[in-house]
Amino acid sequence: MPRRPPPSRRRAPRQERSQATCDAILTATARVLVKDGYEAASTNRIAQEAGVSVGSLYQYFPSKEGLVTALLEQHRARSVADFEAGLVPLAGQPLPVAMRALIRQVIAVKRENPRLNQVLHELMPRMRQWGLSDVYSQRLFRLVRAFLAPRFEDLRPQNLDMAVFILVTTVEALCHTAVTERPDYLEDESFVEEIATLALGYLRPEPAAVPVRRTTRERTVRM
């Protein structure tokens, strides 16, 4: 059975100074995870990196797990909020135009801090072990579904929920793999084009060409 999920915070900061302290601790958590990895990270090490006492850290975060959970929540919330904002001007755009713009946006998020993205991605299974649900992935699915719903009659898939799952999972997997294995692709516009071609081919494939049947005489002439 999964462990009881750790709370991300003991208490929410109410003053500007307290919020600044929380932000500094989370920024330090990101730096320590990138440099040392999850196993080597500790609350003492993070407090030292943030320039605060470990007691101050524990005022807001109950444990290392709580720190990591809060960092994941912060990172995912910002990414999904940016994605949602990017959807607004694309609502009336043709699907090929909108698809390329959305893929560029996903790549831009991955490119912003590739190592942190990699570390947080690797920690996602721990969240599931802790019994935490990824509410931000669920929100992302809802956003893409709302974007595709008005165009659904023009799409090939018959199950919109399944289509959203396949599309989002495929694009995320390709972009994340590029972060870890081919970071040069994140700077290459042709990578955007290839992913867009893949996605559009799934959603709205071109009709298959009808093979031309040659007459007996035509076949004889060619022999």
N, CA, C and O of each residue as an XYZ file, in Angstrom:
892
protein
N       0.850     -1.194      0.000
C       0.000      0.000      0.000
C       0.885      1.244      0.000
O       1.961      1.234      0.599
N       0.440      2.335     -0.676
C       1.262      3.541     -0.715
C       1.352      4.181      0.658
O       0.423      4.103      1.462
N       2.483      4.814      0.909
C       2.637      5.553      2.152
C       1.670      6.720      2.182
O       1.207      7.204      1.149
N       1.376      7.160      3.409
C       0.542      8.344      3.551
C       1.255      9.529      2.902
O       2.427      9.773      3.187
N       0.560     10.272      2.031
C       1.234     11.369      1.339
C       1.724     12.430      2.305
O       0.973     12.849      3.186
N       2.972     12.877      2.162
C       3.491     13.912      3.053
C       2.879     15.256      2.727
O       2.738     15.592      1.551
N       2.509     16.041      3.733
C       2.011     17.386      3.439
C       3.120     18.221      2.832
O       4.281     18.087      3.218
N       2.775     19.075      1.893
C       3.806     19.887      1.253
C       4.255     21.030      2.156
O       5.379     21.519      2.041
N       3.359     21.455      3.063
C       3.727     22.560      3.952
C       3.107     22.363      5.326
O       2.059     21.731      5.459
N       3.771     22.917      6.363
C       3.175     22.944      7.693
C       2.132     24.058      7.762
O       1.030     23.858      8.274
N       2.485     25.213      7.251
C       1.558     26.340      7.231
C       1.880     27.229      6.049
O       3.026     27.289      5.603
N       0.882     27.915      5.545
C       1.078     28.797      4.402
C       1.606     30.145      4.891
O       1.146     30.654      5.912
N       2.560     30.722      4.176
C       3.069     32.045      4.567
C       2.006     33.118      4.371
O       1.309     33.139      3.357
N       1.890     34.010      5.355
C       0.855     35.048      5.290
C       1.426     36.434      5.046
O       0.699     37.344      4.648
N       2.711     36.598      5.279
C       3.331     37.903      5.095
C       4.313     37.841      3.936
O       4.790     36.769      3.564
N       4.606     38.996      3.378
C       5.514     39.063      2.231
C       6.886     38.502      2.584
O       7.514     37.817      1.776
N       7.345     38.800      3.797
C       8.658     38.298      4.216
C       8.652     36.772      4.323
O       9.616     36.117      3.926
N       7.568     36.207      4.859
C       7.457     34.756      4.981
C       7.408     34.097      3.606
O       8.003     33.041      3.391
N       6.691     34.733      2.675
C       6.623     34.186      1.320
C       7.995     34.209      0.665
O       8.363     33.274     -0.047
N       8.749     35.267      0.904
C      10.102     35.355      0.345
C      10.986     34.244      0.911
O      11.809     33.678      0.193
N      10.816     33.933      2.198
C      11.590     32.852      2.806
C      11.224     31.510      2.182
O      12.103     30.707      1.870
N       9.934     31.269      2.001
C       9.482     30.026      1.359
C      10.034     29.907     -0.057
O      10.505     28.844     -0.463
N       9.972     30.995     -0.794
C      10.478     30.983     -2.173
C      11.976     30.686     -2.193
O      12.454     29.936     -3.044
N      12.717     31.282     -1.248
C      14.168     31.044     -1.184
C      14.455     29.578     -0.853
O      15.396     28.994     -1.390
N      13.654     28.989      0.020
C      13.850     27.584      0.383
C      13.560     26.673     -0.804
O      14.293     25.715     -1.046
N      12.505     26.965     -1.538
C      12.173     26.136     -2.700
C      13.215     26.304     -3.808
O      13.560     25.335     -4.485
N      13.716     27.521     -3.995
C      14.780     27.741     -4.976
C      16.034     26.962     -4.585
O      16.704     26.374     -5.434
N      16.340     26.967     -3.298
C      17.490     26.201     -2.815
C      17.259     24.704     -2.987
O      18.189     23.967     -3.314
N      16.036     24.256     -2.769
C      15.710     22.840     -2.968
C      15.988     22.430     -4.406
O      16.562     21.370     -4.655
N      15.582     23.268     -5.347
C      15.834     22.971     -6.762
C      17.324     22.889     -7.051
O      17.769     21.987     -7.761
N      18.104     23.828     -6.504
C      19.546     23.821     -6.748
C      20.199     22.568     -6.171
O      21.052     21.957     -6.816
N      19.801     22.186     -4.962
C      20.395     21.015     -4.314
C      20.017     19.737     -5.066
O      20.862     18.860     -5.249
N      18.775     19.621     -5.497
C      18.358     18.437     -6.251
C      19.138     18.311     -7.549
O      19.543     17.213     -7.931
N      19.351     19.439     -8.230
C      20.084     19.415     -9.488
C      21.545     19.033     -9.263
O      22.114     18.263    -10.037
N      22.149     19.568     -8.208
C      23.575     19.314     -7.953
C      23.836     17.959     -7.302
O      24.782     17.262     -7.668
N      22.993     17.586     -6.334
C      23.290     16.421     -5.497
C      22.365     15.237     -5.726
O      22.719     14.110     -5.381
N      21.181     15.467     -6.304
C      20.211     14.387     -6.446
C      19.348     14.239     -5.209
O      19.659     14.789     -4.153
N      18.259     13.489     -5.345
C      17.293     13.368     -4.250
C      17.890     12.669     -3.045
O      17.742     13.140     -1.917
N      18.558     11.559     -3.267
C      19.047     10.757     -2.152
C      20.055     11.529     -1.305
O      20.058     11.407     -0.081
N      20.905     12.317     -1.946
C      21.939     13.050     -1.209
C      21.412     14.347     -0.597
O      22.062     14.923      0.275
N      20.267     14.803     -1.032
C      19.705     16.046     -0.500
C      19.230     15.822      0.935
O      18.813     14.722      1.299
N      19.299     16.871      1.736
C      18.817     16.810      3.114
C      18.276     18.178      3.487
O      18.599     19.181      2.851
N      17.452     18.211      4.523
C      16.910     19.498      4.956
C      18.021     20.422      5.451
O      17.956     21.633      5.239
N      19.046     19.861      6.112
C      20.176     20.682      6.562
C      20.909     21.310      5.380
O      21.253     22.492      5.395
N      21.138     20.495      4.364
C      21.841     20.980      3.162
C      21.017     22.050      2.459
O      21.565     23.053      2.001
N      19.718     21.847      2.371
C      18.848     22.817      1.698
C      18.770     24.116      2.492
O      18.807     25.203      1.914
N      18.663     24.007      3.818
C      18.623     25.209      4.652
C      19.907     26.017      4.495
O      19.876     27.245      4.411
N      21.036     25.310      4.456
C      22.325     25.992      4.269
C      22.355     26.703      2.923
O      22.805     27.845      2.833
N      21.882     26.038      1.883
C      21.862     26.634      0.539
C      20.957     27.860      0.484
O      21.238     28.827     -0.224
N      19.852     27.800      1.253
C      18.891     28.916      1.259
C      19.319     30.060      2.171
O      18.758     31.154      2.102
N      20.320     29.811      3.032
C      20.771     30.851      3.957
C      19.824     31.057      5.115
O      19.708     32.166      5.637
N      19.131     29.980      5.532
C      18.220     30.059      6.678
C      18.574     28.932      7.639
O      19.287     27.998      7.273
N      18.077     29.020      8.860
C      18.290     27.938      9.822
C      17.356     26.785      9.485
O      16.305     26.980      8.875
N      17.754     25.575      9.889
C      16.893     24.425      9.618
C      15.589     24.560     10.393
O      14.558     24.036      9.970
N      15.630     25.263     11.531
C      14.406     25.523     12.279
C      13.430     26.369     11.487
O      12.225     26.118     11.501
N      13.960     27.386     10.786
C      13.100     28.219      9.942
C      12.493     27.394      8.816
O      11.329     27.573      8.457
N      13.298     26.485      8.262
C      12.793     25.616      7.197
C      11.621     24.788      7.706
O      10.603     24.662      7.026
N      11.766     24.217      8.918
C      10.725     23.345      9.454
C       9.465     24.108      9.861
O       8.413     23.502     10.067
N       9.566     25.430      9.978
C       8.352     26.212     10.243
C       7.365     26.090      9.091
O       6.153     26.173      9.291
N       7.893     25.892      7.872
C       7.032     25.878      6.696
C       6.923     24.505      6.035
O       5.886     24.173      5.461
N       7.997     23.703      6.113
C       8.013     22.419      5.423
C       8.339     21.312      6.421
O       9.312     21.430      7.166
N       7.548     20.236      6.452
C       7.701     19.224      7.499
C       8.846     18.250      7.295
O       9.282     17.603      8.247
N       9.345     18.133      6.063
C      10.335     17.093      5.766
C      10.918     17.338      4.379
O      10.496     18.238      3.653
N      11.902     16.510      4.037
C      12.457     16.574      2.682
C      11.381     16.229      1.655
O      11.299     16.854      0.598
N      10.562     15.235      1.973
C       9.495     14.859      1.058
C       8.517     16.008      0.843
O       8.050     16.248     -0.271
N       8.213     16.723      1.945
C       7.317     17.875      1.821
C       7.911     18.966      0.957
O       7.199     19.614      0.190
N       9.227     19.175      1.077
C       9.917     20.162      0.237
C       9.823     19.786     -1.239
O       9.499     20.619     -2.085
N      10.110     18.519     -1.533
C      10.087     18.068     -2.922
C       8.674     18.147     -3.489
O       8.475     18.535     -4.641
N       7.695     17.776     -2.665
C       6.302     17.858     -3.109
C       5.922     19.298     -3.429
O       5.294     19.564     -4.453
N       6.302     20.229     -2.554
C       5.987     21.638     -2.780
C       6.674     22.164     -4.034
O       6.088     22.944     -4.785
N       7.923     21.736     -4.264
C       8.645     22.165     -5.459
C       7.987     21.617     -6.715
O       7.840     22.336     -7.704
N       7.590     20.354     -6.684
C       6.892     19.762     -7.826
C       5.592     20.503     -8.097
O       5.271     20.806     -9.246
N       4.846     20.794     -7.040
C       3.577     21.509     -7.205
C       3.807     22.894     -7.802
O       3.071     23.324     -8.691
N       4.832     23.588     -7.309
C       5.129     24.926     -7.828
C       5.512     24.871     -9.297
O       5.020     25.654    -10.110
N       6.400     23.933     -9.628
C       6.881     23.819    -11.004
C       5.750     23.445    -11.949
O       5.604     24.047    -13.013
N       4.950     22.456    -11.568
C       3.857     22.009    -12.432
C       2.789     23.091    -12.571
O       2.228     23.281    -13.651
N       2.507     23.802    -11.471
C       1.489     24.854    -11.518
C       1.893     25.952    -12.496
O       1.070     26.431    -13.276
N       3.170     26.351    -12.452
C       3.640     27.395    -13.372
C       3.579     26.915    -14.818
O       3.166     27.663    -15.704
N       3.986     25.681    -15.059
C       4.006     25.150    -16.419
C       2.601     25.096    -17.007
O       2.382     25.488    -18.153
N       1.646     24.604    -16.207
C       0.278     24.487    -16.704
C      -0.351     25.867    -16.872
O      -1.107     26.092    -17.817
N      -0.043     26.793    -15.961
C      -0.573     28.158    -16.092
C      -0.050     28.820    -17.364
O      -0.803     29.496    -18.065
N       1.229     28.630    -17.663
C       1.801     29.182    -18.899
C       1.148     28.541    -20.122
O       0.854     29.220    -21.106
N       0.923     27.229    -20.051
C       0.287     26.524    -21.162
C      -1.133     27.046    -21.378
O      -1.549     27.270    -22.515
N      -1.870     27.236    -20.294
C      -3.249     27.738    -20.401
C      -3.269     29.133    -21.011
O      -4.110     29.432    -21.859
N      -2.335     29.994    -20.576
C      -2.267     31.347    -21.138
C      -1.948     31.305    -22.624
O      -2.464     32.112    -23.397
N      -1.095     30.361    -23.024
C      -0.743     30.240    -24.435
C      -1.874     29.731    -25.297
O      -1.886     29.973    -26.504
N      -2.831     29.025    -24.700
C      -3.970     28.507    -25.460
C      -4.937     29.604    -25.896
O      -5.567     29.499    -26.948
N      -5.052     30.636    -25.100
C      -6.080     31.653    -25.329
C      -6.002     32.268    -26.726
O      -7.023     32.296    -27.413
N      -4.851     32.763    -27.183
C      -4.812     33.370    -28.521
C      -4.867     32.352    -29.657
O      -4.966     32.736    -30.822
N      -4.805     31.055    -29.332
C      -4.790     30.034    -30.375
C      -6.165     29.435    -30.639
O      -6.322     28.603    -31.532
N      -7.156     29.855    -29.866
C      -8.481     29.232    -29.954
C      -9.052     29.273    -31.370
O      -9.669     28.306    -31.819
N      -8.849     30.386    -32.074
C      -9.420     30.514    -33.414
C      -8.465     30.194    -34.539
O      -8.812     30.357    -35.708
N      -7.270     29.742    -34.211
C      -6.271     29.449    -35.239
C      -6.523     28.085    -35.883
O      -7.090     27.198    -35.245
N      -6.108     27.910    -37.138
C      -6.181     26.577    -37.752
C      -5.393     25.575    -36.932
O      -4.392     25.923    -36.304
N      -5.842     24.339    -36.939
C      -5.210     23.314    -36.107
C      -3.708     23.181    -36.350
O      -2.960     23.100    -35.376
N      -3.218     23.154    -37.605
C      -1.769     23.032    -37.805
C      -0.979     24.180    -37.177
O       0.093     23.957    -36.616
N      -1.492     25.387    -37.265
C      -0.818     26.552    -36.682
C      -0.806     26.437    -35.162
O       0.228     26.630    -34.523
N      -1.970     26.120    -34.590
C      -2.072     26.012    -33.140
C      -1.198     24.883    -32.604
O      -0.565     25.029    -31.559
N      -1.161     23.761    -33.313
C      -0.387     22.613    -32.841
C       1.094     22.959    -32.765
O       1.754     22.631    -31.779
N       1.619     23.610    -33.779
C       3.039     23.977    -33.765
C       3.340     24.955    -32.637
O       4.377     24.850    -31.982
N       2.439     25.902    -32.408
C       2.653     26.878    -31.341
C       2.649     26.204    -29.971
O       3.451     26.553    -29.105
N       1.764     25.256    -29.773
C       1.695     24.563    -28.487
C       2.924     23.690    -28.258
O       3.422     23.602    -27.135
N       3.407     23.054    -29.298
C       4.609     22.229    -29.176
C       5.812     23.107    -28.844
O       6.644     22.734    -28.016
N       5.907     24.269    -29.483
C       6.993     25.201    -29.154
C       6.930     25.608    -27.680
O       7.960     25.769    -27.024
N       5.719     25.770    -27.177
C       5.560     26.182    -25.788
C       6.023     25.076    -24.839
O       6.692     25.352    -23.844
N       5.673     23.836    -25.142
C       6.123     22.705    -24.313
C       7.645     22.628    -24.327
O       8.270     22.420    -23.287
N       8.235     22.793    -25.493
C       9.690     22.730    -25.610
C      10.345     23.875    -24.847
O      11.391     23.689    -24.224
N       9.736     25.058    -24.891
C      10.296     26.213    -24.187
C      10.363     25.959    -22.684
O      11.330     26.351    -22.032
N       9.337     25.304    -22.130
C       9.334     24.980    -20.703
C      10.458     23.998    -20.381
O      11.167     24.161    -19.388
N      10.616     22.975    -21.230
C      11.660     21.977    -20.993
C      13.051     22.599    -21.122
O      13.979     22.217    -20.409
N      13.183     23.551    -22.028
C      14.485     24.159    -22.319
C      14.901     25.151    -21.235
O      16.086     25.450    -21.089
N      13.936     25.659    -20.479
C      14.219     26.709    -19.497
C      15.196     26.227    -18.422
O      16.119     26.954    -18.055
N      15.002     25.016    -17.919
C      15.907     24.438    -16.920
C      15.925     22.934    -17.143
O      15.279     22.195    -16.400
N      16.652     22.467    -18.151
C      16.582     21.053    -18.541
C      16.905     20.084    -17.413
O      16.225     19.071    -17.253
N      17.932     20.384    -16.635
C      18.334     19.457    -15.583
C      17.263     19.349    -14.499
O      16.974     18.254    -14.017
N      16.672     20.489    -14.113
C      15.611     20.457    -13.109
C      14.412     19.693    -13.636
O      13.809     18.904    -12.908
N      14.059     19.916    -14.891
C      12.948     19.167    -15.489
C      13.209     17.669    -15.436
O      12.310     16.882    -15.143
N      14.436     17.288    -15.719
C      14.791     15.867    -15.692
C      14.665     15.293    -14.290
O      14.089     14.222    -14.101
N      15.210     16.016    -13.296
C      15.168     15.536    -11.915
C      13.726     15.407    -11.430
O      13.367     14.401    -10.818
N      12.899     16.413    -11.699
C      11.513     16.376    -11.237
C      10.732     15.271    -11.933
O       9.883     14.623    -11.322
N      11.023     15.057    -13.219
C      10.360     13.969    -13.947
C      10.698     12.621    -13.311
O       9.832     11.755    -13.183
N      11.940     12.451    -12.920
C      12.362     11.193    -12.306
C      11.741     10.998    -10.920
O      11.660      9.870    -10.433
N      11.305     12.086    -10.284
C      10.696     11.991     -8.958
C       9.195     11.724     -9.008
O       8.584     11.449     -7.975
N       8.594     11.801    -10.193
C       7.151     11.585    -10.295
C       6.710     10.226     -9.752
O       5.675     10.160     -9.087
N       7.458      9.119    -10.007
C       7.044      7.835     -9.416
C       6.988      7.866     -7.889
O       6.157      7.187     -7.286
N       7.871      8.654     -7.258
C       7.818      8.771     -5.799
C       6.508      9.407     -5.354
O       5.945      9.027     -4.327
N       6.025     10.372     -6.123
C       4.749     10.996     -5.787
C       3.638      9.956     -5.775
O       2.777      9.959     -4.896
N       3.669      9.068     -6.760
C       2.636      8.029     -6.806
C       2.791      7.062     -5.631
O       1.797      6.584     -5.085
N       4.044      6.772     -5.240
C       4.270      5.920     -4.075
C       3.744      6.588     -2.802
O       3.267      5.912     -1.891
N       3.833      7.901     -2.749
C       3.336      8.619     -1.589
C       1.814      8.755     -1.613
O       1.212      9.260     -0.666
N       1.200      8.298     -2.707
C      -0.246      8.387     -2.813
C      -0.740      9.721     -3.319
O      -1.925     10.032     -3.193
N       0.150     10.517     -3.893
C      -0.230     11.830     -4.408
C      -0.668     11.722     -5.859
O      -0.046     11.013     -6.650
N      -1.728     12.418     -6.206
C      -2.179     12.445     -7.595
C      -1.633     13.690     -8.274
O      -1.492     14.743     -7.651
N      -1.333     13.558     -9.542
C      -0.794     14.683    -10.304
C      -1.962     15.503    -10.848
O      -2.407     15.310    -11.979
N      -2.446     16.422    -10.011
C      -3.614     17.205    -10.399
C      -3.303     18.106    -11.591
O      -4.211     18.513    -12.316
N      -2.029     18.415    -11.794
C      -1.675     19.315    -12.876
C      -1.727     18.606    -14.227
O      -2.081     19.220    -15.234
N      -1.377     17.319    -14.258
C      -1.559     16.551    -15.493
C      -3.037     16.450    -15.830
O      -3.420     16.556    -16.995
N      -3.867     16.247    -14.817
C      -5.307     16.177    -15.045
C      -5.829     17.505    -15.601
O      -6.679     17.527    -16.491
N      -5.313     18.593    -15.071
C      -5.714     19.918    -15.568
C      -5.235     20.119    -16.999
O      -5.948     20.696    -17.820
N      -4.033     19.647    -17.299
C      -3.510     19.755    -18.660
C      -4.385     18.978    -19.637
O      -4.686     19.467    -20.726
N      -4.795     17.768    -19.254
C      -5.679     16.977    -20.106
C      -6.992     17.720    -20.355
O      -7.509     17.720    -21.472
N      -7.523     18.346    -19.316
C      -8.785     19.077    -19.473
C      -8.623     20.264    -20.420
O      -9.511     20.543    -21.226
N      -7.492     20.960    -20.324
C      -7.255     22.103    -21.201
C      -7.164     21.675    -22.665
O      -7.764     22.302    -23.538
N      -6.412     20.605    -22.929
C      -6.274     20.127    -24.306
C      -7.608     19.594    -24.819
O      -7.943     19.772    -25.990
N      -8.363     18.942    -23.948
C      -9.680     18.442    -24.362
C     -10.603     19.594    -24.754
O     -11.294     19.530    -25.771
N     -10.608     20.650    -23.936
C     -11.443     21.815    -24.245
C     -11.010     22.477    -25.549
O     -11.836     23.011    -26.289
N      -9.709     22.438    -25.822
C      -9.191     23.024    -27.057
C      -9.615     22.215    -28.283
O      -9.938     22.781    -29.327
N      -9.610     20.884    -28.149
C      -9.929     20.024    -29.291
C     -11.433     19.801    -29.478
O     -11.873     19.490    -30.584
N     -12.215     19.953    -28.424
C     -13.643     19.624    -28.490
C     -14.386     20.328    -29.624
O     -15.156     19.674    -30.327
N     -14.188     21.653    -29.840
C     -14.920     22.305    -30.930
C     -14.510     21.806    -32.321
O     -15.235     22.019    -33.293
N     -13.356     21.147    -32.420
C     -12.859     20.661    -33.704
C     -13.092     19.161    -33.873
O     -12.652     18.568    -34.858
N     -13.783     18.551    -32.910
C     -13.827     17.101    -32.843
C     -14.423     16.457    -34.095
O     -13.980     15.386    -34.509
N     -15.414     17.096    -34.695
C     -16.049     16.511    -35.884
C     -15.076     16.382    -37.047
O     -15.288     15.562    -37.940
N     -14.016     17.177    -37.051
C     -13.038     17.130    -38.143
C     -11.868     16.198    -37.846
O     -10.961     16.063    -38.667
N     -11.880     15.557    -36.681
C     -10.774     14.706    -36.301
C     -11.083     13.231    -36.557
O     -12.245     12.825    -36.574
N     -10.035     12.438    -36.755
C     -10.226     11.014    -37.014
C     -10.619     10.229    -35.771
O     -11.543      9.419    -35.853
N      -9.962     10.426    -34.607
C     -10.309      9.615    -33.432
C     -11.777      9.782    -33.038
O     -12.334     10.875    -33.133
N     -12.381      8.710    -32.604
C     -13.777      8.737    -32.192
C     -13.937      8.938    -30.690
O     -15.013      9.319    -30.228
N     -12.884      8.687    -29.927
C     -12.922      8.838    -28.475
C     -12.034     10.022    -28.109
O     -10.808      9.919    -28.156
N     -12.646     11.137    -27.747
C     -11.882     12.367    -27.503
C     -10.971     12.224    -26.287
O      -9.825     12.673    -26.323
N     -11.457     11.613    -25.222
C     -10.623     11.455    -24.031
C      -9.374     10.618    -24.337
O      -8.274     10.939    -23.886
N      -9.561      9.552    -25.100
C      -8.423      8.714    -25.461
C      -7.462      9.484    -26.358
O      -6.245      9.377    -26.204
N      -8.001     10.257    -27.288
C      -7.159     11.039    -28.198
C      -6.315     12.045    -27.421
O      -5.135     12.225    -27.724
N      -6.902     12.695    -26.432
C      -6.170     13.668    -25.610
C      -5.059     12.967    -24.836
O      -3.937     13.468    -24.762
N      -5.369     11.811    -24.263
C      -4.364     11.048    -23.514
C      -3.191     10.677    -24.412
O      -2.035     10.864    -24.033
N      -3.480     10.154    -25.599
C      -2.418      9.739    -26.529
C      -1.601     10.945    -26.975
O      -0.372     10.883    -27.007
N      -2.268     12.032    -27.316
C      -1.581     13.213    -27.835
C      -0.667     13.832    -26.779
O       0.516     14.058    -27.037
N      -1.207     14.106    -25.600
C      -0.428     14.769    -24.549
C       0.729     13.885    -24.093
O       1.849     14.364    -23.918
N       0.457     12.598    -23.902
C       1.500     11.683    -23.442
C       2.616     11.558    -24.471
O       3.791     11.499    -24.107
N       2.263     11.517    -25.740
C       3.266     11.379    -26.797
C       4.149     12.610    -26.893
O       5.373     12.495    -26.954
N       3.542     13.781    -26.907
C       4.314     15.021    -27.025
C       5.212     15.208    -25.800
O       6.380     15.571    -25.935
N       4.668     14.960    -24.609
C       5.464     15.089    -23.386
C       6.645     14.118    -23.392
O       7.762     14.486    -23.027
N       6.389     12.875    -23.808
C       7.453     11.873    -23.809
C       8.562     12.241    -24.793
O       9.743     12.103    -24.472
N       8.201     12.700    -25.965
C       9.198     13.075    -26.963
C      10.041     14.254    -26.478
O      11.264     14.252    -26.614
N       9.376     15.253    -25.917
C      10.110     16.437    -25.459
C      11.005     16.105    -24.269
O      12.132     16.594    -24.188
N      10.513     15.279    -23.345
C      11.350     14.915    -22.207
C      12.550     14.074    -22.643
O      13.660     14.277    -22.150
N      12.337     13.138    -23.560
C      13.445     12.313    -24.037
C      14.489     13.165    -24.745
O      15.687     12.896    -24.651
N      14.035     14.189    -25.452
C      14.985     15.103    -26.095
C      15.819     15.830    -25.045
O      17.010     16.062    -25.257
N      15.208     16.195    -23.908
C      15.950     16.861    -22.835
C      17.100     15.987    -22.363
O      18.213     16.473    -22.161
N      16.832     14.693    -22.185
C      17.829     13.808    -21.597
C      18.809     13.230    -22.608
O      19.961     12.955    -22.271
N      18.352     13.041    -23.868
C      19.194     12.345    -24.839
C      19.630     13.194    -26.037
O      20.722     12.990    -26.568
N      18.804     14.127    -26.463
C      19.160     14.964    -27.615
C      18.793     16.417    -27.348
O      17.898     16.952    -28.003
N      19.467     17.072    -26.392
C      19.127     18.460    -26.085
C      19.279     19.397    -27.271
O      18.651     20.456    -27.309
N      20.114     19.016    -28.248
C      20.260     19.859    -29.436
C      18.950     19.966    -30.214
O      18.717     20.959    -30.904
N      18.102     18.954    -30.105
C      16.818     19.003    -30.808
C      15.910     20.112    -30.275
O      15.062     20.626    -31.005
N      16.088     20.479    -29.006
C      15.239     21.515    -28.418
C      15.483     22.875    -29.053
O      14.658     23.779    -28.918
N      16.608     23.028    -29.743
C      16.935     24.283    -30.417
C      16.658     24.207    -31.919
O      16.913     25.163    -32.651
N      16.138     23.071    -32.372
C      15.974     22.820    -33.807
C      14.499     22.914    -34.188
O      13.680     22.122    -33.722
N      14.167     23.881    -35.033
C      12.776     24.074    -35.445
C      12.223     22.860    -36.179
O      11.015     22.622    -36.157
N      13.087     22.094    -36.827
C      12.594     20.908    -37.530
C      12.066     19.863    -36.544
O      11.243     19.028    -36.920
N      12.527     19.895    -35.289
C      11.998     18.986    -34.270
C      10.531     19.321    -33.998
O       9.697     18.427    -33.859
N      10.227     20.619    -33.926
C       8.833     21.053    -33.788
C       8.009     20.540    -34.961
O       6.907     20.024    -34.778
N       8.550     20.685    -36.163
C       7.823     20.278    -37.363
C       7.560     18.777    -37.379
O       6.475     18.337    -37.759
N       8.548     17.994    -36.966
C       8.372     16.542    -36.974
C       7.314     16.101    -35.955
O       6.489     15.238    -36.254
N       7.336     16.688    -34.759
C       6.330     16.336    -33.751
C       4.946     16.771    -34.220
O       3.971     16.038    -34.056
N       4.862     17.966    -34.804
C       3.575     18.452    -35.304
C       3.034     17.547    -36.405
O       1.837     17.261    -36.446
N       3.909     17.101    -37.290
C       3.485     16.187    -38.358
C       2.947     14.896    -37.769
O       1.930     14.374    -38.225
N       3.629     14.383    -36.758
C       3.179     13.166    -36.081
C       1.799     13.374    -35.437
O       0.896     12.555    -35.607
N       1.652     14.479    -34.699
C       0.390     14.740    -33.999
C      -0.755     14.978    -34.970
O      -1.848     14.441    -34.792
N      -0.506     15.785    -35.998
C      -1.560     16.086    -36.969
C      -1.925     14.853    -37.792
O      -3.085     14.667    -38.159
N      -0.934     14.015    -38.081
C      -1.212     12.780    -38.803
C      -2.090     11.845    -38.005
O      -2.869     11.083    -38.578
N      -1.973     11.891    -36.680
C      -2.841     11.079    -35.825
C      -4.244     11.680    -35.748
O      -5.241     10.965    -35.847
N      -4.312     13.002    -35.570
C      -5.603     13.641    -35.372
C      -6.409     13.768    -36.662
O      -7.623     13.565    -36.679
N      -5.705     14.108    -37.737
C      -6.424     14.377    -38.986
C      -5.572     13.918    -40.162
O      -5.028     14.746    -40.893
N      -5.454     12.611    -40.349
C      -4.572     12.107    -41.411
C      -5.092     12.439    -42.793
O      -6.298     12.558    -43.009
N      -4.155     12.588    -43.736
C      -4.536     12.796    -45.127
C      -5.140     11.506    -45.674
O      -4.712     10.417    -45.291
N      -6.138     11.613    -46.572
C      -6.711     10.399    -47.172
C      -5.637      9.602    -47.893
O      -4.778     10.167    -48.570
N      -5.695      8.301    -47.745
C      -4.725      7.445    -48.413
C      -4.913      7.526    -49.915
O      -6.037      7.571    -50.415
N      -3.806      7.545    -50.622
C      -3.878      7.609    -52.082
C      -4.491      6.314    -52.625
O      -4.155      5.222    -52.167
N      -5.386      6.445    -53.600
C      -6.018      5.286    -54.217
C      -5.079      4.728    -55.266
O      -4.697      5.453    -56.184
N      -4.685      3.442    -55.162
C      -3.760      2.884    -56.152
C      -4.371      2.872    -57.547
O      -5.551      2.562    -57.717
N      -3.563      3.209    -58.533
C      -4.026      3.231    -59.923
C      -3.913      1.834    -60.505
O      -2.845      1.222    -60.472
N      -5.033      1.326    -61.045
C      -5.036      0.002    -61.664
C      -4.721      0.140    -63.163
O      -5.411      0.849    -63.896
N      -3.700     -0.530    -63.581
C      -3.334     -0.464    -65.004
C      -4.099     -1.526    -65.785
O      -4.386     -2.608    -65.273
N      -4.418     -1.205    -67.012
C      -5.071     -2.144    -67.884
C      -4.083     -3.199    -68.328
O      -2.875     -3.034    -68.159
N      -4.588     -4.288    -68.896
C      -3.710     -5.361    -69.376
C      -2.757     -4.832    -70.433
O      -1.589     -5.217    -70.475
N      -3.264     -3.939    -71.294
C      -2.413     -3.401    -72.345
C      -1.272     -2.570    -71.778
O      -0.140     -2.659    -72.254
N      -1.579     -1.724    -70.717
C      -0.557     -0.894    -70.099
C       0.534     -1.748    -69.466
O       1.723     -1.439    -69.549
N       0.090     -2.840    -68.828
C       1.095     -3.704    -68.207
C       1.961     -4.383    -69.269
O       3.155     -4.607    -69.068
N       1.341     -4.702    -70.390
C       2.074     -5.363    -71.454
C       3.097     -4.427    -72.070
O       4.215     -4.829    -72.395
N       2.686     -3.138    -72.228
C       3.584     -2.152    -72.839
C       4.821     -1.958    -71.983
O       5.924     -1.792    -72.503
N       4.631     -1.979    -70.615
C       5.751     -1.737    -69.710
C       6.699     -2.930    -69.610
O       7.831     -2.775    -69.153
N       6.262     -4.104    -70.023
C       7.130     -5.288    -69.931
C       8.173     -5.304    -71.046
O       8.984     -6.227    -71.120
